[in-house]
């Protein structure tokens, strides 16, 4: 990316600045034991359970090809077995439940054949397929392993574990009694040292919330108190927040320190994630000075309670950099401080940054529905308009990001004449101008007055 950026600069004659983030003390769920490799194949049924289309299964020696994209399932089989398949043949098997199943070969080609199934089938590695009238079998191998997950509901118990061993789902006995709660690997010793019973824990951007019930030197027992859906699935590499806990984590992790030399060599600005105190900023500045970078810019990412509470002191230290800015990282900030307080907090950050003449980046889920799905909600449009109070807006990637950039540009072009930073401009309203000129009410189908950008 650096090489491509430099090439584009040479060709265009323009200048592109590079911002590189340091991860900081971001807490994430560790790996989970994978679920069994089970493939479910089922036909399409109507509301009454009648099969309207059988499941289409592509059988080949490679598991690839143009036909694979249209298949409900793709299986790799032996070449000799495949050569015996003819249209109309029946494939016999016993699935993972030991249920007898029968598929029919509908079409054969040079690189595979199509089979159809009219009953739901569960396949695992080792399932044998046999053509009726032939003794030769082929055994299914290489089914994809499913990523591990823990299904949680309000009232469940989950254990945070300090070991590196992969976590796993809860284990229940035949009578439904819980024999072992779900376990999440979180190998950070400071968590088990600093957390206390009664403090809250949030997983996956607040989708799952819990309360610490018991603390041990290397384990925390958490009772789930809230899930956004009745059943939430927690997977690996999801964020974990301890909003009530004063965690004594270093601002720069070992990974950050290893990355800092590259950042100092290639970046124009460095982003300090999870900035909590002025000491965090001071440490980063000292490290950069040691690497000979006294000219690098700084972006403070405010995403914790401590970071918000300490923002005045953080800004005073950040102003020692040649250039600095603040990113309102509203994802973790909402989880840490409460979604109901987010609007108030972002307003206070905007005010204090304006008083310090520090530019602000408005971040997290701006026009996300448009970027990812091609359609923005009303709330997203209003949120994008509010971003006029900041100097910069960050959009997430997505298949419709170009459309999101165009809409954001249109919104901000129109809003810039109404407000600058936190000050209303009290500009003349086009709506009032049109009314004064005509002196009459518009019909319901009248064209909306359009303010000039």
MOUR-V342506 format. One record per residue. N is the residue number from 0. RES is the residue in one letter. OMEGA is omega in radians with two decimals (* if undefined). D_FIRST is the distance of its C-alpha to the first C-alpha in whole Angstrom. Layout:
BEGIN
n=N res=RES omega=OMEGA d_first=D_FIRST
n=N res=RES omega=OMEGA d_first=D_FIRST
END
This chain:
BEGIN
n=0 res=X omega=3.12 d_first=0
n=1 res=X omega=3.14 d_first=4
n=2 res=X omega=3.13 d_first=5
n=3 res=X omega=3.12 d_first=5
n=4 res=X omega=-3.14 d_first=6
n=5 res=X omega=3.11 d_first=9
n=6 res=X omega=3.14 d_first=10
n=7 res=X omega=3.10 d_first=10
n=8 res=X omega=-3.14 d_first=12
n=9 res=X omega=-3.08 d_first=14
n=10 res=X omega=-3.05 d_first=15
n=11 res=X omega=-3.05 d_first=16
n=12 res=X omega=-3.13 d_first=18
n=13 res=X omega=-3.11 d_first=16
n=14 res=X omega=3.14 d_first=15
n=15 res=X omega=-3.14 d_first=12
n=16 res=X omega=-3.08 d_first=12
n=17 res=X omega=3.03 d_first=10
n=18 res=X omega=3.08 d_first=12
n=19 res=X omega=-3.13 d_first=12
n=20 res=X omega=2.88 d_first=15
n=21 res=X omega=-2.98 d_first=17
n=22 res=X omega=-3.12 d_first=19
n=23 res=X omega=-3.08 d_first=23
n=24 res=X omega=3.10 d_first=26
n=25 res=X omega=-3.12 d_first=25
n=26 res=X omega=3.13 d_first=27
n=27 res=X omega=3.08 d_first=27
n=28 res=X omega=3.14 d_first=29
n=29 res=X omega=-3.13 d_first=29
n=30 res=X omega=3.10 d_first=29
n=31 res=X omega=3.10 d_first=32
n=32 res=X omega=-3.11 d_first=34
n=33 res=X omega=3.06 d_first=33
n=34 res=X omega=-3.13 d_first=36
n=35 res=X omega=3.11 d_first=38
n=36 res=X omega=-3.13 d_first=37
n=37 res=X omega=3.12 d_first=39
n=38 res=X omega=3.11 d_first=39
n=39 res=X omega=3.11 d_first=41
n=40 res=X omega=-3.11 d_first=42
n=41 res=X omega=3.10 d_first=44
n=42 res=X omega=3.07 d_first=45
n=43 res=X omega=-3.12 d_first=45
n=44 res=X omega=3.07 d_first=48
n=45 res=X omega=-3.08 d_first=50
n=46 res=X omega=-3.12 d_first=51
n=47 res=X omega=3.13 d_first=54
n=48 res=X omega=3.14 d_first=53
n=49 res=X omega=-3.14 d_first=53
n=50 res=X omega=3.08 d_first=51
n=51 res=X omega=3.05 d_first=50
n=52 res=X omega=3.11 d_first=47
n=53 res=X omega=3.06 d_first=47
n=54 res=X omega=-3.13 d_first=44
n=55 res=X omega=-3.04 d_first=42
n=56 res=X omega=3.13 d_first=41
n=57 res=X omega=3.14 d_first=39
n=58 res=X omega=3.14 d_first=40
n=59 res=X omega=-3.14 d_first=38
n=60 res=X omega=-3.09 d_first=38
n=61 res=X omega=-3.08 d_first=34
n=62 res=X omega=-3.12 d_first=33
n=63 res=X omega=-3.11 d_first=31
n=64 res=X omega=-3.12 d_first=32
n=65 res=X omega=-3.10 d_first=32
n=66 res=X omega=-3.06 d_first=35
n=67 res=X omega=-3.10 d_first=33
n=68 res=X omega=-3.10 d_first=31
n=69 res=X omega=-3.04 d_first=35
n=70 res=X omega=2.98 d_first=37
n=71 res=X omega=3.10 d_first=38
n=72 res=X omega=3.12 d_first=37
n=73 res=X omega=-3.11 d_first=36
n=74 res=X omega=3.08 d_first=38
n=75 res=X omega=-3.11 d_first=38
n=76 res=X omega=-3.14 d_first=41
n=77 res=X omega=-3.11 d_first=43
n=78 res=X omega=-3.12 d_first=43
n=79 res=X omega=3.11 d_first=47
n=80 res=X omega=-3.12 d_first=47
n=81 res=X omega=-3.11 d_first=45
n=82 res=X omega=3.13 d_first=47
n=83 res=X omega=-3.06 d_first=51
n=84 res=X omega=3.09 d_first=49
n=85 res=X omega=3.09 d_first=51
n=86 res=X omega=-3.11 d_first=51
n=87 res=X omega=3.11 d_first=54
n=88 res=X omega=3.10 d_first=53
n=89 res=X omega=3.11 d_first=53
n=90 res=X omega=-3.10 d_first=51
n=91 res=X omega=3.12 d_first=52
n=92 res=X omega=2.92 d_first=51
n=93 res=X omega=-3.05 d_first=51
n=94 res=X omega=-3.05 d_first=48
n=95 res=X omega=3.12 d_first=47
n=96 res=X omega=-3.07 d_first=50
n=97 res=X omega=3.09 d_first=52
n=98 res=X omega=3.10 d_first=53
n=99 res=X omega=3.11 d_first=54
n=100 res=X omega=-3.12 d_first=52
n=101 res=X omega=3.07 d_first=52
n=102 res=X omega=3.10 d_first=50
n=103 res=X omega=3.05 d_first=51
n=104 res=X omega=-3.10 d_first=49
n=105 res=X omega=-3.03 d_first=48
n=106 res=X omega=3.09 d_first=47
n=107 res=X omega=3.12 d_first=46
n=108 res=X omega=-3.08 d_first=43
n=109 res=X omega=-3.08 d_first=42
n=110 res=X omega=3.09 d_first=39
n=111 res=X omega=3.11 d_first=40
n=112 res=X omega=3.12 d_first=43
n=113 res=X omega=3.02 d_first=43
n=114 res=X omega=3.12 d_first=45
n=115 res=X omega=3.12 d_first=46
n=116 res=X omega=-3.13 d_first=47
n=117 res=X omega=3.07 d_first=50
n=118 res=X omega=3.13 d_first=50
n=119 res=X omega=-3.09 d_first=47
n=120 res=X omega=3.06 d_first=46
n=121 res=X omega=-3.09 d_first=44
n=122 res=X omega=3.01 d_first=43
n=123 res=X omega=3.05 d_first=42
n=124 res=X omega=-3.12 d_first=41
n=125 res=X omega=3.08 d_first=44
n=126 res=X omega=-3.09 d_first=46
n=127 res=X omega=3.05 d_first=48
n=128 res=X omega=3.14 d_first=48
n=129 res=X omega=3.05 d_first=51
n=130 res=X omega=3.11 d_first=53
n=131 res=X omega=-3.12 d_first=56
n=132 res=X omega=3.12 d_first=59
n=133 res=X omega=3.08 d_first=56
n=134 res=X omega=-3.07 d_first=56
n=135 res=X omega=3.11 d_first=53
n=136 res=X omega=2.94 d_first=50
n=137 res=X omega=-3.07 d_first=46
n=138 res=X omega=-3.12 d_first=45
n=139 res=X omega=3.10 d_first=41
n=140 res=X omega=2.98 d_first=39
n=141 res=X omega=3.05 d_first=35
n=142 res=X omega=-3.08 d_first=35
n=143 res=X omega=3.07 d_first=32
n=144 res=X omega=-3.14 d_first=32
n=145 res=X omega=3.14 d_first=32
n=146 res=X omega=-3.14 d_first=30
n=147 res=X omega=3.11 d_first=33
n=148 res=X omega=3.04 d_first=34
n=149 res=X omega=3.12 d_first=37
n=150 res=X omega=-3.05 d_first=39
n=151 res=X omega=3.03 d_first=40
n=152 res=X omega=3.08 d_first=43
n=153 res=X omega=-3.11 d_first=45
n=154 res=X omega=3.12 d_first=47
n=155 res=X omega=3.07 d_first=45
n=156 res=X omega=3.04 d_first=44
n=157 res=X omega=-3.08 d_first=41
n=158 res=X omega=2.99 d_first=41
n=159 res=X omega=-3.01 d_first=38
n=160 res=X omega=-3.07 d_first=38
n=161 res=X omega=-3.10 d_first=36
n=162 res=X omega=3.09 d_first=36
n=163 res=X omega=-3.09 d_first=33
n=164 res=X omega=3.13 d_first=35
n=165 res=X omega=3.08 d_first=34
n=166 res=X omega=-3.11 d_first=35
n=167 res=X omega=-3.13 d_first=37
n=168 res=X omega=3.10 d_first=39
n=169 res=X omega=-3.14 d_first=43
n=170 res=X omega=-3.10 d_first=46
n=171 res=X omega=3.08 d_first=49
n=172 res=X omega=-3.12 d_first=52
n=173 res=X omega=-3.14 d_first=54
n=174 res=X omega=3.10 d_first=56
n=175 res=X omega=3.13 d_first=53
n=176 res=X omega=3.12 d_first=53
n=177 res=X omega=3.11 d_first=50
n=178 res=X omega=3.14 d_first=50
n=179 res=X omega=-3.14 d_first=47
n=180 res=X omega=3.05 d_first=44
n=181 res=X omega=-3.08 d_first=41
n=182 res=X omega=3.11 d_first=39
n=183 res=X omega=3.11 d_first=35
n=184 res=X omega=3.10 d_first=33
n=185 res=X omega=-2.98 d_first=32
n=186 res=X omega=3.11 d_first=32
n=187 res=X omega=-3.00 d_first=32
n=188 res=X omega=-3.09 d_first=36
n=189 res=X omega=-3.13 d_first=36
n=190 res=X omega=-3.06 d_first=36
n=191 res=X omega=3.06 d_first=39
n=192 res=X omega=-2.97 d_first=41
n=193 res=X omega=-3.09 d_first=40
n=194 res=X omega=-3.11 d_first=41
n=195 res=X omega=3.04 d_first=44
n=196 res=X omega=-3.11 d_first=46
n=197 res=X omega=3.11 d_first=46
n=198 res=X omega=-3.04 d_first=43
n=199 res=X omega=3.07 d_first=40
n=200 res=X omega=3.11 d_first=37
n=201 res=X omega=3.13 d_first=35
n=202 res=X omega=2.97 d_first=33
n=203 res=X omega=3.09 d_first=30
n=204 res=X omega=3.07 d_first=30
n=205 res=X omega=3.11 d_first=33
n=206 res=X omega=3.13 d_first=34
n=207 res=X omega=-3.13 d_first=36
n=208 res=X omega=-3.13 d_first=38
n=209 res=X omega=-3.12 d_first=41
n=210 res=X omega=3.13 d_first=43
n=211 res=X omega=3.14 d_first=43
n=212 res=X omega=-3.04 d_first=47
n=213 res=X omega=-3.13 d_first=47
n=214 res=X omega=3.02 d_first=45
n=215 res=X omega=-3.11 d_first=45
n=216 res=X omega=-3.12 d_first=44
n=217 res=X omega=-3.13 d_first=41
n=218 res=X omega=2.99 d_first=42
n=219 res=X omega=3.07 d_first=42
n=220 res=X omega=-3.02 d_first=44
n=221 res=X omega=3.04 d_first=42
n=222 res=X omega=-3.13 d_first=45
n=223 res=X omega=-3.10 d_first=43
n=224 res=X omega=-3.07 d_first=44
n=225 res=X omega=2.96 d_first=42
n=226 res=X omega=-3.09 d_first=40
n=227 res=X omega=3.02 d_first=38
n=228 res=X omega=-3.14 d_first=40
n=229 res=X omega=3.09 d_first=43
n=230 res=X omega=3.11 d_first=41
n=231 res=X omega=3.13 d_first=37
n=232 res=X omega=3.12 d_first=35
n=233 res=X omega=-3.12 d_first=33
n=234 res=X omega=-3.12 d_first=30
n=235 res=X omega=3.02 d_first=28
n=236 res=X omega=3.04 d_first=25
n=237 res=X omega=-3.06 d_first=27
n=238 res=X omega=3.07 d_first=27
n=239 res=X omega=-3.13 d_first=30
n=240 res=X omega=3.04 d_first=32
n=241 res=X omega=-3.01 d_first=35
n=242 res=X omega=-3.11 d_first=36
n=243 res=X omega=-2.98 d_first=40
n=244 res=X omega=3.04 d_first=39
n=245 res=X omega=-3.09 d_first=38
n=246 res=X omega=3.12 d_first=35
n=247 res=X omega=-3.12 d_first=35
n=248 res=X omega=3.10 d_first=32
n=249 res=X omega=3.13 d_first=29
n=250 res=X omega=-3.13 d_first=27
n=251 res=X omega=3.12 d_first=24
n=252 res=X omega=3.09 d_first=24
n=253 res=X omega=3.10 d_first=24
n=254 res=X omega=3.11 d_first=21
n=255 res=X omega=-3.13 d_first=20
n=256 res=X omega=3.10 d_first=21
n=257 res=X omega=-3.12 d_first=20
n=258 res=X omega=-2.94 d_first=16
n=259 res=X omega=3.14 d_first=17
n=260 res=X omega=3.09 d_first=17
n=261 res=X omega=3.12 d_first=13
n=262 res=X omega=-3.13 d_first=13
n=263 res=X omega=-3.11 d_first=16
n=264 res=X omega=-2.94 d_first=14
n=265 res=X omega=-2.98 d_first=11
n=266 res=X omega=3.00 d_first=12
n=267 res=X omega=3.10 d_first=14
n=268 res=X omega=3.09 d_first=16
n=269 res=X omega=3.11 d_first=17
n=270 res=X omega=3.13 d_first=18
n=271 res=X omega=-3.12 d_first=21
n=272 res=X omega=3.07 d_first=22
n=273 res=X omega=3.07 d_first=25
n=274 res=X omega=-3.07 d_first=27
n=275 res=X omega=-3.05 d_first=30
n=276 res=X omega=3.07 d_first=32
n=277 res=X omega=3.11 d_first=32
n=278 res=X omega=3.10 d_first=32
n=279 res=X omega=-3.13 d_first=29
n=280 res=X omega=-3.13 d_first=27
n=281 res=X omega=3.14 d_first=30
n=282 res=X omega=3.13 d_first=28
n=283 res=X omega=-3.14 d_first=25
n=284 res=X omega=3.13 d_first=26
n=285 res=X omega=3.12 d_first=28
n=286 res=X omega=-3.13 d_first=25
n=287 res=X omega=3.09 d_first=23
n=288 res=X omega=3.09 d_first=25
n=289 res=X omega=3.14 d_first=26
n=290 res=X omega=3.07 d_first=22
n=291 res=X omega=3.14 d_first=23
n=292 res=X omega=3.05 d_first=21
n=293 res=X omega=-3.09 d_first=24
n=294 res=X omega=-3.04 d_first=22
n=295 res=X omega=3.11 d_first=19
n=296 res=X omega=-3.07 d_first=20
n=297 res=X omega=2.98 d_first=21
n=298 res=X omega=3.12 d_first=21
n=299 res=X omega=3.12 d_first=24
n=300 res=X omega=-3.10 d_first=23
n=301 res=X omega=-3.05 d_first=27
n=302 res=X omega=3.10 d_first=28
n=303 res=X omega=3.06 d_first=31
n=304 res=X omega=-3.12 d_first=34
n=305 res=X omega=3.13 d_first=34
n=306 res=X omega=3.11 d_first=31
n=307 res=X omega=-3.10 d_first=33
n=308 res=X omega=-3.09 d_first=37
n=309 res=X omega=-3.01 d_first=35
n=310 res=X omega=3.13 d_first=33
n=311 res=X omega=3.12 d_first=36
n=312 res=X omega=3.11 d_first=35
n=313 res=X omega=-3.13 d_first=32
n=314 res=X omega=3.13 d_first=31
n=315 res=X omega=3.11 d_first=34
n=316 res=X omega=-3.11 d_first=32
n=317 res=X omega=-3.13 d_first=28
n=318 res=X omega=3.04 d_first=30
n=319 res=X omega=3.03 d_first=30
n=320 res=X omega=3.11 d_first=26
n=321 res=X omega=3.08 d_first=25
n=322 res=X omega=3.12 d_first=24
n=323 res=X omega=3.09 d_first=24
n=324 res=X omega=-3.12 d_first=24
n=325 res=X omega=3.01 d_first=25
n=326 res=X omega=3.03 d_first=23
n=327 res=X omega=-3.10 d_first=26
n=328 res=X omega=-2.88 d_first=25
n=329 res=X omega=3.11 d_first=27
n=330 res=X omega=3.13 d_first=27
n=331 res=X omega=-3.13 d_first=28
n=332 res=X omega=3.11 d_first=30
n=333 res=X omega=3.12 d_first=32
n=334 res=X omega=-3.09 d_first=33
n=335 res=X omega=-2.99 d_first=34
n=336 res=X omega=-3.10 d_first=36
n=337 res=X omega=-3.11 d_first=37
n=338 res=X omega=-3.09 d_first=36
n=339 res=X omega=-3.13 d_first=39
n=340 res=X omega=-3.02 d_first=38
n=341 res=X omega=-3.10 d_first=35
n=342 res=X omega=3.13 d_first=36
n=343 res=X omega=-3.09 d_first=38
n=344 res=X omega=-3.12 d_first=35
n=345 res=X omega=3.05 d_first=33
n=346 res=X omega=-3.13 d_first=35
n=347 res=X omega=3.10 d_first=36
n=348 res=X omega=3.12 d_first=33
n=349 res=X omega=-3.12 d_first=33
n=350 res=X omega=-3.06 d_first=36
n=351 res=X omega=3.10 d_first=35
n=352 res=X omega=3.08 d_first=32
n=353 res=X omega=3.14 d_first=34
n=354 res=X omega=3.12 d_first=36
n=355 res=X omega=-3.11 d_first=34
n=356 res=X omega=3.12 d_first=32
n=357 res=X omega=-3.14 d_first=29
n=358 res=X omega=-3.05 d_first=26
n=359 res=X omega=3.01 d_first=26
n=360 res=X omega=3.12 d_first=23
n=361 res=X omega=-2.96 d_first=25
n=362 res=X omega=2.99 d_first=23
n=363 res=X omega=2.96 d_first=24
n=364 res=X omega=3.06 d_first=25
n=365 res=X omega=-3.11 d_first=25
n=366 res=X omega=-3.07 d_first=26
n=367 res=X omega=3.11 d_first=25
n=368 res=X omega=3.10 d_first=27
n=369 res=X omega=-3.11 d_first=26
n=370 res=X omega=-3.02 d_first=23
n=371 res=X omega=-3.02 d_first=24
n=372 res=X omega=3.09 d_first=27
n=373 res=X omega=-3.13 d_first=27
n=374 res=X omega=3.13 d_first=30
n=375 res=X omega=3.06 d_first=30
n=376 res=X omega=3.11 d_first=33
n=377 res=X omega=-3.14 d_first=36
n=378 res=X omega=3.14 d_first=35
n=379 res=X omega=3.11 d_first=31
n=380 res=X omega=3.10 d_first=32
n=381 res=X omega=3.11 d_first=34
n=382 res=X omega=3.12 d_first=31
n=383 res=X omega=3.10 d_first=29
n=384 res=X omega=3.11 d_first=32
n=385 res=X omega=-3.11 d_first=32
n=386 res=X omega=3.06 d_first=29
n=387 res=X omega=3.14 d_first=30
n=388 res=X omega=3.13 d_first=31
n=389 res=X omega=3.11 d_first=28
n=390 res=X omega=-3.04 d_first=26
n=391 res=X omega=3.10 d_first=23
n=392 res=X omega=-3.14 d_first=22
n=393 res=X omega=3.08 d_first=19
n=394 res=X omega=3.03 d_first=19
n=395 res=X omega=3.13 d_first=18
n=396 res=X omega=3.11 d_first=17
n=397 res=X omega=-3.10 d_first=19
n=398 res=X omega=-3.12 d_first=20
n=399 res=X omega=-3.06 d_first=22
n=400 res=X omega=3.10 d_first=20
n=401 res=X omega=3.10 d_first=20
n=402 res=X omega=3.12 d_first=24
n=403 res=X omega=3.10 d_first=23
n=404 res=X omega=-3.13 d_first=22
n=405 res=X omega=3.14 d_first=25
n=406 res=X omega=3.13 d_first=27
n=407 res=X omega=3.13 d_first=26
n=408 res=X omega=-3.14 d_first=26
n=409 res=X omega=-3.13 d_first=30
n=410 res=X omega=-3.07 d_first=31
n=411 res=X omega=3.08 d_first=29
n=412 res=X omega=-3.13 d_first=31
n=413 res=X omega=-3.09 d_first=34
n=414 res=X omega=-3.03 d_first=34
n=415 res=X omega=3.09 d_first=33
n=416 res=X omega=3.11 d_first=37
n=417 res=X omega=-3.03 d_first=38
n=418 res=X omega=2.99 d_first=37
n=419 res=X omega=-3.02 d_first=35
n=420 res=X omega=-3.12 d_first=34
n=421 res=X omega=-3.06 d_first=37
n=422 res=X omega=3.08 d_first=39
n=423 res=X omega=-3.11 d_first=41
n=424 res=X omega=3.12 d_first=41
n=425 res=X omega=-3.11 d_first=44
n=426 res=X omega=3.08 d_first=44
n=427 res=X omega=-3.09 d_first=46
n=428 res=X omega=3.11 d_first=46
n=429 res=X omega=3.12 d_first=46
n=430 res=X omega=3.14 d_first=48
n=431 res=X omega=3.14 d_first=51
n=432 res=X omega=3.14 d_first=51
n=433 res=X omega=-3.11 d_first=51
n=434 res=X omega=-3.13 d_first=54
n=435 res=X omega=-3.11 d_first=56
n=436 res=X omega=-3.08 d_first=56
n=437 res=X omega=-3.10 d_first=57
n=438 res=X omega=-3.11 d_first=59
n=439 res=X omega=3.08 d_first=59
n=440 res=X omega=3.10 d_first=57
n=441 res=X omega=3.01 d_first=54
n=442 res=X omega=-3.11 d_first=55
n=443 res=X omega=-3.08 d_first=52
n=444 res=X omega=-3.10 d_first=51
n=445 res=X omega=3.13 d_first=50
n=446 res=X omega=3.12 d_first=47
n=447 res=X omega=3.06 d_first=45
n=448 res=X omega=-3.10 d_first=45
n=449 res=X omega=3.08 d_first=41
n=450 res=X omega=3.07 d_first=40
n=451 res=X omega=3.12 d_first=39
n=452 res=X omega=* d_first=35
END
